[in-house]
Structures are given as C-alpha cells and as structure tokens.
C-alpha cells in the first residue's frame, strides 16, 4: 500500500514538472511575440 502511494506521488510530481515546463515554454513564446511586436513598431516608425 505504501509503495503504491509513493508511486502515485512520483507520478503527480512528474505531471507537475511537465506543467511547469509547459508554462515556461508559453512564457518564452510570449516574450518572442513581444519582441516581434517591438520590431514591427520600430519598422513603422522608420516608414513614417
């Protein structure tokens, strides 16, 4: 019984790590979009 709980705990821990990694990936994606927006903004200023 105890071993089963231990295994379940590890599984949840791995799931938590996966979500954390997914969150970081989205965060990086957001930063990339922000940088892309700044680049377009700079291009717009150059044209005007």
N, C-alpha and C positions, 0 to 999 in steps of 0.2 A: 504493500500500500504506500509506504513512504517513498519507495523508489519511483512509483508511478507519479506521485505528486512532484517529485524532483524533476522528472522528465517533462511534465506539464509546465513547470516553472521555466525550464530552459526553452521550451517551445514559445512561450509567451515572450520571453526575453528576446529571442531571435526575431519574433514578429515586431517587437518594439524597436529593435535596431533597424529593421527594414523600413519601418515608417519614418524613423529619424533620417535615414539615408535619403528616402524619397522627399522628405521635407527640405533637406539640404539641396537636392537636385533642383527642386522648384525654385528655391531661393536664388540659386545661381542663374536659372533661366530668367527670373525676374530682373536680376542685375543686368543680364545681357540685353534684355528688351529696353531697359532704362538707358543703357549706353547707346543702343541703336537710336533711340529717340533723341538723345543729345546730339548724335552725329547728324541726323536729319535736320534738327533745329539749326545747327551750325551751317549746314548746306543752304538752308532757307535764308539765313542772314547774308550769306555770301551773294546770293542771287539778287536780293533786294537792293 
